[in-house]
Amino acid sequence: MSLTTTVVGSFVRTLRCVSCKKEFDVKKLIYTCEKCGEKLDVVYDYDAIGRTLRKTDLEDRRGTACLKYHELLPIFDNKKVPTLGEGGTPLIQCRRLGEGLGLRELYGKDETRNPTGVFKDRATIMASNKALEFDRKVVAIASTGNAAASMAAHAAKAGLRCIVFVPVTTPMGKLSQSISYGAKVIQVKGNYDQAYDLANEACKAFDWYNCNPATNPFRTEGKKTTAYELCEQFNWQPPDWVIVPIGNGCNLAGVWKGFKEFYQLGFISKKPRMVGIQPTGSSPLVTAYKKNSTSFEPVTPKTLAGALAVGKPRNYIKAMNSLRESNGIAESVTDDEILEAESMLASKEGIFAEPGGAAPVAGMIKLIGTGVIDRHDKICCVITGNGLKDPEAALRKGLRPTLIEPTLEALRPIASNIS
C-alpha cells in the first residue's frame, strides 16, 4: 500500500501527563496538563501497531522519516506534512577517530545532513504539521538559533507566518537562516530561558501556535525517528551506548522513547544505554542526576556551546526518566573539551559540527578516560548540528589561514614542513 493512501494517525490513543497521568484528547489544542501544568506525552495503541507493522515493512519503505514511520507518529493528515526531506541521515563508522582512542567500534549519526543542518528538523516537521491540522496561521518558537531556523524553513514550506524569539547572543549563521526563510526574528535582551518564557506568554496573548520545545507535546515525537533509523542502520542490533547532547532534554527523551517502542514491538532484542552531555557552564540536569535529585536548580548558562545554553531544562522529567530507565549516564564537559572534540571530529572524520553537536564526542572521550564506557563497547554519538551554524567557534583554537605572496618561493618554506 502506498504511503500516500495510508490512513495515518489512527494508532494514537491519548495525551498523558508525565506527572499526574491525567489524559487528554489528542485532537484537542492543548500544550501542558490542565491539572498540574506538567508536560504531556503522546500515547499509542502498541498492540494494534504490532498487529499491523512488521520490520520487513520498514525495510521496504522509502521516503522521509515522518512518513516512513507514520504508524508511530501523531500525524492525522499526511497531506498536511510540509516536509523538506527530514531524516534518513547517514550512520558513519568513525574508524580513524576510534582507532586513535583505542575503541573497537565508534559511530556517528550525522544529523548535520538534515534540511536545515540540524536534528531539530525531525521535531519541527511534527509541530508544523500539527499547526496545519489545528488550522493555525501563525507559529512561534523560542530558540538558541537552530530550532528557530528549522521552524522558519518549515513554516515557509507550509505557508505559515513564523515568529522566532532568540537571545541577543545567537550566532549570525543561525540568525541569517531564520531571516532568509522569512521569519519575523525577535532578538531578546536576555538568555534563552527568558526568550522561552516570553514566547510562551506571547502565544497565549496573541493566539499563536506554540512550537516551543517541551511545551509542544508533538515535537519530541519527531526525535524518535533517530532511534528508529539507528535500529535499522545497526541491522536491528542497537549499540551499547547512544550519546546525545542535552539542552531542554527533548532529544534524549525522544530518542530513548524510539528505542523503547521498537523493543516493545519486538523489532530489537536489547536497548542501548543513553548518555546525556551538557557543558559544565550549563549543566543543571547533570548536577541533578549526580545528586539523584527529583528536581533541578536553574543556572545562568556560561558556555560557547550556544545550542546547549539552557539554564532550565524544560523536559526535565522525561529526560531524567530516560536516563533512569536506560541505566544511563549524564555528564558534563568543558568548553575546551568540546572545542577539541569538534576539531578531532572534523580533522579525522570529515564531519564539521557546531560545539553543541560535538559535545557527545567530548563526553564520550571523557567517559572512556574514566572507564565508565569500555573501549570494547559499541558506541554511537549523535552529531546534532552543522559547524556552519557557528563558524566562529571553530576558530577559537587559534587556527588561521597562512597568508603568502602568490609565488612558489613564498610557498617553499611551508611545503618543506608538510610531510
LUMKEZA-793826 format. One record per residue (C-alpha): z, x, y; residue in three letters. Coordinates in Angstrom, 3 decimals, padded with zeros to 6 digits. Each point is the difference from the previous one (the first is absolute). Example, Ala and Ser with C-alpha at 12.3 -4.5 7.8 and 13.67 -1.06 7.14 Angstrom:
[node [007.800, 012.300, -004.500], 'ALA']
[node [-000.660, 001.370, 003.440], 'SER']
***
This chain:
[node [000.000, 000.000, 000.000], 'MET']
[node [-000.898, 001.314, 003.432], 'SER']
[node [002.850, 000.766, 002.360], 'LEU']
[node [-001.774, -001.999, 002.686], 'THR']
[node [000.349, -003.180, -002.068], 'THR']
[node [003.514, 000.610, -001.316], 'THR']
[node [002.792, -002.209, 001.265], 'VAL']
[node [002.543, 002.414, 001.442], 'VAL']
[node [003.612, -000.373, 001.009], 'GLY']
[node [000.741, -002.462, -002.784], 'SER']
[node [002.631, 002.253, -001.592], 'PHE']
[node [002.265, 000.219, 003.064], 'VAL']
[node [003.156, -002.046, -000.521], 'ARG']
[node [002.242, 000.417, 003.018], 'THR']
[node [001.552, 002.197, 002.675], 'LEU']
[node [003.510, 001.161, -000.937], 'ARG']
[node [002.660, 001.580, 002.195], 'CYS']
[node [000.945, 003.487, -001.175], 'VAL']
[node [003.627, -000.672, 000.885], 'SER']
[node [001.101, -003.628, -000.477], 'CYS']
[node [-002.922, -000.870, -002.354], 'LYS']
[node [-000.881, -003.217, 001.866], 'LYS']
[node [-003.636, -000.970, -000.626], 'GLU']
[node [-002.692, -001.248, 002.350], 'PHE']
[node [-003.488, -001.467, -000.262], 'ASP']
[node [-002.465, 002.885, 000.017], 'VAL']
[node [-002.431, -002.084, 002.062], 'LYS']
[node [002.570, -000.517, 002.733], 'LYS']
[node [-000.319, 002.255, 003.056], 'LEU']
[node [003.286, 001.878, -000.324], 'ILE']
[node [000.957, 003.634, 000.375], 'TYR']
[node [003.651, 000.395, -000.965], 'THR']
[node [002.642, -002.034, -001.803], 'CYS']
[node [001.008, -003.075, 001.997], 'GLU']
[node [003.465, 000.132, -001.591], 'LYS']
[node [001.120, 003.624, 000.371], 'CYS']
[node [-002.819, 001.636, 001.974], 'GLY']
[node [-000.854, 002.608, -002.640], 'GLU']
[node [-003.447, 001.023, -001.240], 'LYS']
[node [-002.086, -002.067, -002.413], 'LEU']
[node [-001.720, 000.991, -003.222], 'ASP']
[node [-003.093, -001.634, -001.504], 'VAL']
[node [000.643, -001.325, -003.517], 'VAL']
[node [-002.734, -000.599, -002.581], 'TYR']
[node [-000.346, -001.824, -003.319], 'ASP']
[node [-000.268, 003.091, -002.168], 'TYR']
[node [-000.155, -001.980, -003.245], 'ASP']
[node [-003.111, -001.780, 001.233], 'ALA']
[node [-001.494, 003.270, 001.251], 'ILE']
[node [000.674, 001.605, -003.385], 'GLY']
[node [-001.889, -002.793, -001.756], 'ARG']
[node [-002.976, 000.490, 002.319], 'THR']
[node [-000.299, 003.669, 000.899], 'LEU']
[node [-000.677, 002.935, -002.337], 'ARG']
[node [-000.274, 003.723, 000.635], 'LYS']
[node [-003.624, -000.147, -001.053], 'THR']
[node [-000.662, -002.552, 002.742], 'ASP']
[node [001.146, 002.511, 002.606], 'LEU']
[node [-001.919, 002.863, -001.562], 'GLU']
[node [-003.209, -002.022, 000.289], 'ASP']
[node [000.500, -001.043, 003.609], 'ARG']
[node [-001.337, 001.672, 003.110], 'ARG']
[node [000.614, -000.688, 003.663], 'GLY']
[node [002.848, 000.273, 002.476], 'THR']
[node [003.599, 000.115, -001.146], 'ALA']
[node [000.876, -003.370, 001.486], 'CYS']
[node [-002.634, -001.778, -002.088], 'LEU']
[node [000.175, 002.135, -003.134], 'LYS']
[node [003.693, -000.831, -000.464], 'TYR']
[node [-000.135, -003.499, 001.494], 'HIS']
[node [002.171, -001.637, -002.681], 'GLU']
[node [002.933, 002.092, 001.216], 'LEU']
[node [-000.531, -000.487, 003.721], 'LEU']
[node [000.789, -002.922, 002.335], 'PRO']
[node [-003.584, -000.797, 000.956], 'ILE']
[node [-000.832, -003.703, 000.003], 'PHE']
[node [-003.459, 000.185, 001.524], 'ASP']
[node [-002.130, 002.980, -000.957], 'ASN']
[node [-002.591, -000.999, 002.579], 'LYS']
[node [002.563, 000.916, 002.652], 'LYS']
[node [000.513, 003.607, -001.052], 'VAL']
[node [-001.225, 002.218, 002.885], 'PRO']
[node [-000.374, 003.026, -002.226], 'THR']
[node [-001.143, 003.395, 001.195], 'LEU']
[node [000.055, 001.482, -003.511], 'GLY']
[node [003.702, 000.697, -000.509], 'GLU']
[node [001.277, 001.788, -003.069], 'GLY']
[node [-001.881, 001.789, -002.748], 'GLY']
[node [001.271, 003.321, 001.354], 'THR']
[node [-000.332, 003.073, -002.227], 'PRO']
[node [002.673, 001.600, -002.130], 'LEU']
[node [-000.380, 003.741, 000.412], 'ILE']
[node [001.501, 002.572, -002.338], 'GLN']
[node [001.468, 002.646, 002.270], 'CYS']
[node [-000.547, 003.001, -002.275], 'ARG']
[node [000.221, 002.840, 002.540], 'ARG']
[node [003.057, -001.398, 001.736], 'LEU']
[node [001.628, -000.841, -003.317], 'GLY']
[node [-000.656, 003.419, -001.513], 'GLU']
[node [001.484, 001.683, 003.049], 'GLY']
[node [003.177, -002.000, -000.524], 'LEU']
[node [000.037, 000.515, -003.767], 'GLY']
[node [-000.613, -003.671, -000.754], 'LEU']
[node [-001.610, -001.408, -003.123], 'ARG']
[node [-001.671, -003.037, 001.583], 'GLU']
[node [-000.081, -000.824, 003.700], 'LEU']
[node [-002.134, -002.767, 001.462], 'TYR']
[node [-000.645, -001.465, 003.418], 'GLY']
[node [-000.964, -003.617, 000.609], 'LYS']
[node [-002.205, 000.512, 003.044], 'ASP']
[node [000.616, -003.060, 002.161], 'GLU']
[node [-001.688, 001.719, 002.943], 'THR']
[node [-003.253, -001.393, -001.432], 'ARG']
[node [000.851, -003.566, 001.021], 'ASN']
[node [-002.177, -001.581, 002.737], 'PRO']
[node [002.187, 000.977, 002.959], 'THR']
[node [001.265, 003.175, -001.672], 'GLY']
[node [003.352, -001.323, -001.124], 'VAL']
[node [001.735, -001.895, -002.805], 'PHE']
[node [000.950, -002.752, 002.487], 'LYS']
[node [-003.404, -001.590, -000.586], 'ASP']
[node [001.248, -001.333, -003.345], 'ARG']
[node [002.719, -001.950, 001.803], 'ALA']
[node [-002.051, -000.990, 003.016], 'THR']
[node [-002.642, -001.784, -002.051], 'ILE']
[node [002.762, -002.283, -001.302], 'MET']
[node [001.357, -000.748, 003.480], 'ALA']
[node [-003.432, -000.645, 001.521], 'SER']
[node [-000.951, -002.255, -002.907], 'ASN']
[node [003.174, -002.054, 000.467], 'LYS']
[node [-000.639, -000.237, 003.752], 'ALA']
[node [-003.329, -001.637, -000.771], 'LEU']
[node [001.457, -002.226, -002.719], 'GLU']
[node [002.716, -001.159, 002.413], 'PHE']
[node [-002.710, -000.556, 002.622], 'ASP']
[node [001.515, 002.417, 002.503], 'ARG']
[node [-002.062, 001.419, 002.847], 'LYS']
[node [002.157, 002.887, 001.199], 'VAL']
[node [001.736, 002.634, -002.119], 'VAL']
[node [002.626, 002.456, 001.196], 'ALA']
[node [001.653, 003.067, -001.479], 'ILE']
[node [002.283, 002.877, 000.966], 'ALA']
[node [-000.915, 003.407, -001.308], 'SER']
[node [000.405, 003.730, 000.368], 'THR']
[node [-003.806, -000.029, 000.070], 'GLY']
[node [-001.440, -000.328, -003.496], 'ASN']
[node [000.773, -003.665, -000.635], 'ALA']
[node [-001.213, -000.801, 003.516], 'ALA']
[node [-003.389, 001.601, -000.583], 'ALA']
[node [-000.295, -001.654, -003.390], 'SER']
[node [000.925, -003.417, 001.396], 'MET']
[node [-002.424, 000.425, 002.896], 'ALA']
[node [-002.865, 000.834, -002.354], 'ALA']
[node [000.610, -002.934, -002.327], 'HIS']
[node [000.525, -002.360, 002.915], 'ALA']
[node [-003.372, 001.065, 001.370], 'ALA']
[node [-001.593, -000.733, -003.377], 'LYS']
[node [001.745, -003.381, -000.176], 'ALA']
[node [-000.737, -001.024, 003.572], 'GLY']
[node [003.699, -000.097, 000.918], 'LEU']
[node [001.558, 001.030, 003.297], 'ARG']
[node [002.312, 002.929, -000.658], 'CYS']
[node [003.041, 001.173, 001.964], 'ILE']
[node [001.633, 003.286, -001.017], 'VAL']
[node [003.287, 001.423, 001.244], 'PHE']
[node [000.367, 003.771, -000.291], 'VAL']
[node [002.514, 002.568, 001.260], 'PRO']
[node [-001.064, 002.077, 002.961], 'VAL']
[node [-000.022, 003.067, -002.287], 'THR']
[node [-002.776, -001.342, -002.250], 'THR']
[node [-002.632, 002.731, -000.659], 'PRO']
[node [-003.344, -000.500, 001.722], 'MET']
[node [-001.841, 000.099, -003.335], 'GLY']
[node [001.717, -003.218, -001.025], 'LYS']
[node [-000.022, -001.548, 003.458], 'LEU']
[node [-003.728, 000.508, 000.424], 'SER']
[node [-000.693, -001.848, -003.260], 'GLN']
[node [001.855, -003.123, 001.121], 'SER']
[node [-001.704, 000.079, 003.387], 'ILE']
[node [-003.440, 000.448, -001.536], 'SER']
[node [000.519, -002.910, -002.405], 'TYR']
[node [000.612, -002.241, 002.997], 'GLY']
[node [003.738, -000.578, -000.276], 'ALA']
[node [002.217, -000.566, 003.001], 'LYS']
[node [002.180, 003.103, -000.165], 'VAL']
[node [003.439, -000.228, 001.553], 'ILE']
[node [001.878, 003.286, 000.281], 'GLN']
[node [003.743, -000.509, 000.012], 'VAL']
[node [002.286, 002.343, 001.939], 'LYS']
[node [002.172, 000.527, -003.019], 'GLY']
[node [-000.127, 000.763, -003.711], 'ASN']
[node [-001.520, -001.869, -002.919], 'TYR']
[node [003.085, -002.084, -000.673], 'ASP']
[node [-000.026, -001.306, 003.559], 'GLN']
[node [-003.718, -000.784, -000.286], 'ALA']
[node [000.696, -001.812, -003.279], 'TYR']
[node [002.677, -002.208, 001.541], 'ASP']
[node [-002.225, -000.785, 002.971], 'LEU']
[node [-002.889, -000.970, -002.286], 'ALA']
[node [002.273, -002.386, -001.908], 'ASN']
[node [001.173, -001.580, 003.244], 'GLU']
[node [-003.555, -000.287, 001.323], 'ALA']
[node [-001.228, -001.729, -003.160], 'CYS']
[node [002.707, -002.639, 000.368], 'LYS']
[node [-000.585, -000.427, 003.728], 'ALA']
[node [-003.808, -000.184, -000.081], 'PHE']
[node [-000.617, -001.376, -003.508], 'ASP']
[node [-001.878, 003.072, -001.201], 'TRP']
[node [-000.284, 000.673, -003.725], 'TYR']
[node [002.597, 002.651, -000.804], 'ASN']
[node [-001.447, 002.862, -002.047], 'CYS']
[node [002.959, 002.352, 000.369], 'ASN']
[node [000.757, 002.047, -003.134], 'PRO']
[node [002.887, -001.516, -002.003], 'ALA']
[node [000.120, -003.086, 002.251], 'THR']
[node [-003.298, -001.285, -001.372], 'ASN']
[node [000.682, -000.628, -003.728], 'PRO']
[node [-003.614, 000.420, -001.051], 'PHE']
[node [-000.625, 003.545, 001.234], 'ARG']
[node [002.069, 001.654, -002.732], 'THR']
[node [-002.059, -001.802, -002.641], 'GLU']
[node [-003.060, 001.993, 001.007], 'GLY']
[node [001.858, 003.256, -000.671], 'LYS']
[node [000.294, -000.969, -003.676], 'LYS']
[node [-003.657, 000.793, -000.539], 'THR']
[node [000.769, 003.722, 000.331], 'THR']
[node [002.102, -000.249, -003.170], 'ALA']
[node [-002.645, -002.079, -001.777], 'TYR']
[node [-002.626, 002.639, 000.697], 'GLU']
[node [002.288, 002.811, -001.101], 'LEU']
[node [000.588, -001.734, -003.327], 'CYS']
[node [-003.732, -000.179, -000.589], 'GLU']
[node [-000.688, 003.508, 001.290], 'GLN']
[node [002.666, 001.436, -002.307], 'PHE']
[node [-001.566, -001.899, -002.908], 'ASN']
[node [002.921, -002.451, -000.136], 'TRP']
[node [002.540, 002.855, -000.343], 'GLN']
[node [001.728, 000.276, 003.403], 'PRO']
[node [001.416, 003.355, 001.106], 'PRO']
[node [003.660, 000.895, -000.263], 'ASP']
[node [000.432, 000.003, 003.778], 'TRP']
[node [-001.747, -001.801, 002.872], 'VAL']
[node [000.963, 001.338, 003.429], 'ILE']
[node [-000.570, -001.956, 003.221], 'VAL']
[node [001.103, 000.369, 003.627], 'PRO']
[node [002.469, -002.503, 001.447], 'ILE']
[node [-000.126, -001.610, 003.423], 'GLY']
[node [001.046, -003.630, -000.300], 'ASN']
[node [-000.009, 000.295, -003.790], 'GLY']
[node [-002.895, -002.420, -000.568], 'CYS']
[node [-002.199, 002.507, -001.821], 'ASN']
[node [002.753, 001.005, -002.409], 'LEU']
[node [000.841, -003.638, -000.724], 'ALA']
[node [-003.614, -001.055, -000.432], 'GLY']
[node [-001.043, 002.855, -002.272], 'VAL']
[node [003.063, -000.488, -002.213], 'TRP']
[node [-000.648, -003.746, -000.244], 'LYS']
[node [-003.534, 000.756, -001.190], 'GLY']
[node [001.265, 002.197, -002.823], 'PHE']
[node [002.592, -002.604, -000.964], 'LYS']
[node [-002.628, -002.707, -000.187], 'GLU']
[node [-002.361, 002.004, -002.213], 'PHE']
[node [002.943, 000.875, -002.241], 'TYR']
[node [001.002, -003.664, -000.248], 'GLN']
[node [-003.563, -000.922, -000.892], 'LEU']
[node [-000.035, 002.665, -002.727], 'GLY']
[node [-002.730, 002.058, 001.639], 'PHE']
[node [002.205, 003.118, 000.052], 'ILE']
[node [002.773, 001.041, -002.387], 'SER']
[node [002.105, 001.961, 002.492], 'LYS']
[node [000.733, 000.004, 003.713], 'LYS']
[node [000.175, 003.075, 002.240], 'PRO']
[node [003.016, 001.088, 001.973], 'ARG']
[node [-000.516, -000.578, 003.714], 'MET']
[node [000.803, 002.545, 002.691], 'VAL']
[node [000.269, -000.895, 003.676], 'GLY']
[node [-000.280, 002.743, 002.633], 'ILE']
[node [001.137, -000.109, 003.628], 'GLN']
[node [000.154, 002.673, 002.715], 'PRO']
[node [003.521, 001.340, 000.586], 'THR']
[node [-000.260, -001.164, 003.601], 'GLY']
[node [-000.653, -003.582, -001.108], 'SER']
[node [001.685, -000.566, -003.344], 'SER']
[node [002.313, -003.032, 000.115], 'PRO']
[node [-001.061, -001.210, -003.430], 'LEU']
[node [000.457, 003.413, -001.625], 'VAL']
[node [003.473, 000.272, 001.511], 'THR']
[node [000.939, -003.459, -001.293], 'ALA']
[node [-001.404, 000.816, -003.434], 'TYR']
[node [002.004, 003.200, -000.289], 'LYS']
[node [003.152, -001.819, 001.059], 'LYS']
[node [-000.777, -002.823, -002.446], 'ASN']
[node [000.454, -002.338, 002.939], 'SER']
[node [-000.943, -003.675, 000.133], 'THR']
[node [-001.144, 000.370, 003.602], 'SER']
[node [-001.503, 002.623, 002.294], 'PHE']
[node [000.959, 001.453, 003.343], 'GLU']
[node [-002.869, -000.163, 002.529], 'PRO']
[node [-001.100, 003.303, 001.528], 'VAL']
[node [-002.058, 001.142, 002.966], 'THR']
[node [-003.027, 001.677, -001.645], 'PRO']
[node [-000.683, 003.646, 000.806], 'LYS']
[node [-002.974, 001.217, -002.008], 'THR']
[node [-003.593, 001.098, 000.476], 'LEU']
[node [-000.957, -002.256, -002.918], 'ALA']
[node [-000.649, -002.945, 002.286], 'GLY']
[node [-001.043, -002.333, -002.804], 'ALA']
[node [003.519, 000.335, -001.436], 'LEU']
[node [001.916, -000.175, 003.284], 'ALA']
[node [001.833, -003.192, -000.918], 'VAL']
[node [003.691, -000.209, 000.818], 'GLY']
[node [000.563, -003.420, -001.576], 'LYS']
[node [-001.746, -000.392, -003.389], 'PRO']
[node [-000.803, -003.720, 000.083], 'ARG']
[node [-000.731, -000.254, -003.705], 'ASN']
[node [003.282, 001.663, -000.926], 'TYR']
[node [001.053, -002.376, -002.798], 'ILE']
[node [-003.366, 000.064, -001.770], 'LYS']
[node [-000.239, 003.775, 000.348], 'ALA']
[node [003.508, 000.660, -001.317], 'MET']
[node [-000.542, -002.422, -002.868], 'ASN']
[node [-003.168, 001.921, -000.880], 'SER']
[node [001.873, 003.303, -000.138], 'LEU']
[node [002.808, -001.427, -002.116], 'ARG']
[node [-002.251, -001.899, -002.401], 'GLU']
[node [-002.244, 003.017, -000.554], 'SER']
[node [002.881, 002.473, -000.299], 'ASN']
[node [-001.630, 001.579, 003.008], 'GLY']
[node [000.962, 002.445, 002.724], 'ILE']
[node [-000.012, 000.078, 003.787], 'ALA']
[node [-000.201, 003.366, 001.738], 'GLU']
[node [-000.570, 001.363, 003.488], 'SER']
[node [-002.069, 002.979, 001.139], 'VAL']
[node [-000.140, 001.926, 003.254], 'THR']
[node [-002.947, -000.064, 002.384], 'ASP']
[node [-000.694, 003.644, -000.864], 'ASP']
[node [-000.141, -000.886, -003.706], 'GLU']
[node [-002.387, -002.852, 000.790], 'ILE']
[node [-002.305, 002.263, 002.045], 'LEU']
[node [-000.030, 002.585, -002.781], 'GLU']
[node [-000.881, -002.685, -002.550], 'ALA']
[node [-002.755, -001.318, 002.289], 'GLU']
[node [-001.480, 003.503, 000.194], 'SER']
[node [000.269, 000.615, -003.762], 'MET']
[node [-001.594, -003.335, -000.880], 'LEU']
[node [-002.925, 000.616, 002.322], 'ALA']
[node [-000.596, 003.688, -000.766], 'SER']
[node [000.393, -000.268, -003.774], 'LYS']
[node [-001.334, -003.473, -000.788], 'GLU']
[node [-002.205, -000.963, 002.934], 'GLY']
[node [002.109, -003.058, 000.851], 'ILE']
[node [000.769, -000.222, 003.724], 'PHE']
[node [003.085, -002.150, 000.462], 'ALA']
[node [002.002, -000.914, 003.058], 'GLU']
[node [003.666, 001.084, -000.130], 'PRO']
[node [001.216, -003.319, -001.398], 'GLY']
[node [-002.672, 000.154, -002.681], 'GLY']
[node [001.028, 003.523, -000.995], 'ALA']
[node [003.707, -000.845, -000.171], 'ALA']
[node [-000.177, -000.916, -003.726], 'PRO']
[node [-001.342, 003.485, -000.759], 'VAL']
[node [002.816, 001.564, 002.018], 'ALA']
[node [002.507, -002.154, -001.851], 'GLY']
[node [-001.507, 000.886, -003.357], 'MET']
[node [000.242, 003.728, 000.763], 'ILE']
[node [003.658, -000.408, 000.984], 'LYS']
[node [000.896, -002.000, -003.115], 'LEU']
[node [-001.800, 002.495, -002.226], 'ILE']
[node [001.974, 002.793, 001.618], 'GLY']
[node [003.320, -001.744, -000.591], 'THR']
[node [-000.887, -000.826, -003.598], 'GLY']
[node [000.107, -003.772, 000.497], 'VAL']
[node [-003.633, -000.252, -001.067], 'ILE']
[node [-000.985, 002.068, -003.020], 'ASP']
[node [-003.065, 002.222, 000.349], 'ARG']
[node [-001.367, -001.441, -003.246], 'HIS']
[node [000.087, -003.582, 001.271], 'ASP']
[node [-003.116, -001.883, 001.047], 'LYS']
[node [000.250, -000.538, 003.766], 'ILE']
[node [-002.022, -002.089, 002.441], 'CYS']
[node [000.364, 000.236, 003.774], 'CYS']
[node [-001.426, -002.884, 002.024], 'VAL']
[node [-001.736, 001.541, 003.033], 'ILE']
[node [000.137, -002.858, 002.468], 'THR']
[node [-001.808, 001.024, 003.192], 'GLY']
[node [-002.887, 002.145, 001.237], 'ASN']
[node [000.737, 003.147, 002.005], 'GLY']
[node [-002.409, -001.078, 002.728], 'LEU']
[node [002.535, -002.671, 000.888], 'LYS']
[node [002.157, 002.745, 001.515], 'ASP']
[node [-002.137, 003.161, 000.266], 'PRO']
[node [002.377, 001.749, 002.393], 'GLU']
[node [002.688, 000.132, -002.688], 'ALA']
[node [-002.144, 002.252, -002.165], 'ALA']
[node [-000.176, 002.551, 002.813], 'LEU']
[node [003.776, 000.299, 000.385], 'ARG']
[node [000.085, 002.842, -002.501], 'LYS']
[node [-001.702, 002.100, 002.663], 'GLY']
[node [-003.438, 000.354, -001.606], 'LEU']
[node [-002.890, 000.026, 002.443], 'ARG']
[node [-003.718, 000.861, -000.194], 'PRO']
[node [-000.960, 003.624, 000.572], 'THR']
[node [-002.136, 000.306, 003.136], 'LEU']
[node [-002.634, 002.776, 000.065], 'ILE']
[node [-003.211, 000.960, 001.761], 'GLU']
[node [-003.163, -001.146, -001.841], 'PRO']
[node [-000.703, 003.453, -001.500], 'THR']
[node [000.279, 001.559, -003.441], 'LEU']
[node [001.944, 002.875, 001.499], 'GLU']
[node [002.692, -002.379, 001.206], 'ALA']
[node [000.159, -001.573, -003.465], 'LEU']
[node [000.321, 003.245, -002.012], 'ARG']
[node [003.754, 000.583, 000.542], 'PRO']
[node [000.702, -003.536, -001.143], 'ILE']
[node [-002.341, 000.216, -002.991], 'ALA']
[node [001.647, 003.218, -001.164], 'SER']
[node [003.276, -001.889, -000.493], 'ASN']
[node [-001.564, -002.778, -002.049], 'ILE']
[node [000.194, 000.628, -003.723], 'SER']
***
